[in-house]
Amino acid sequence: MMKVVMSNKINTIRNTGLTTCANLAHAIAQWLLLIIIIKQFDDFILGQLVLNLSIVSPLFMLFSFKLRSLVVTDYHNTYSFEQYLHARVLSQLFVLALLAALLPLLIPQTMLSITLSVIVFKTSDGISELCYSYQHKKQFFSRSAISQILRSITTVVVLSATAYISQKISFTFYSWALSTACFALIDIYLAAKTLTNVENRSFRLRSTLASIQAAKISLRLYKKYWPVGISIAFGAMFVYIPNYMLEYFHGTKVVGHFATISYFLVAGGIFITSLSQAITPRLSNFYNEGKFDRFIKTTRLLMLTGATIGFIGLIIASLFGEWILTAIYTEVIGQFSRELQLVIVASLVRYSYIFLGAALNALRCFNQQVIVYGSGTVTLAIACLLLVPHHGTLGAGLAMIIACVVEFIVMVIIFTKQWQMLTKIN
């Protein structure tokens, strides 16, 4: 028994390490895109990219229905992987149609290459994300990690080569999007290989995509989990609402400047999310096997880990913030060290309660999180309206802290109620 427990701990540590390395590589690749644009091109191009991401990303998240978490926590294999993939593709087709109608109205002056590249990137990234989740569910963490790391390395090489050799912004963006699309196909192939080996059956993607019955099941999934999509979109708006406000009150260049600062929260969030992705299947097993004490102990440890990471980041930002920003970006961005400290304070709070969200996912209480992120989004919007017009980027940073505190309080209340209710039933 002792050997089994030790083996499980080693596997958890190994899986967490692999997922963390893969997600960090992904974060670095996205970060490099910002750095290349601000160093090789100009602030206005950076602002356009950020605005496109601020509009396109929430729509993709709104119609994602958190299929990634549904795949990982589908303990009883209710639906096949092909069915989840069908649901993802069908929802993405709807988003593409919606974007075709909305983007000319929302951002009419943007460069076509930026808009198309962002759309291709988000579409491909959504497919890869679902494939990674299936690999995690089947405990093939190394297979998904290697694919994600290779994708990130390829992206870095492609971005660097196209930016510094061709010096054409459109070529750089299209190359970025194309590399992401190629790896989406590779990830589908790897997931199919895992499915064949583990489930001892053939991969039936083509027949599933053309199936009317599969379409009906996808629609049922949407109907059941539509609040989840709203909660994810609300969570994404945490980064994007300040961008909207800064664009309206202070212009596109300021949006680009603040995006380079707020990406520290996003990059750290990717690291934290990687931990939650690796541990969610384990939490799901603990709950379904009745190991409630281990479930709570693990969740508390993860929350402490998140807060510790945020606190370390705050110390570094306070001591070396200006130097770090100047070294990574430019002297102009280096002047935003106070904003960086505010963003890190917000991240300290947020990194703690993200793991409560992972615990709720393991309990399959997906719809409850719409209340958490909805309250945070409303709070953030109000705080930005009050603070951004007069305080600019500093006001945006303060608004993020206020919203994080509200989300933390609401998340704790909801998790406590759900846990008490579910443990009484069991």
Disulfide bonds with the S-S distance in Angstrom:
none
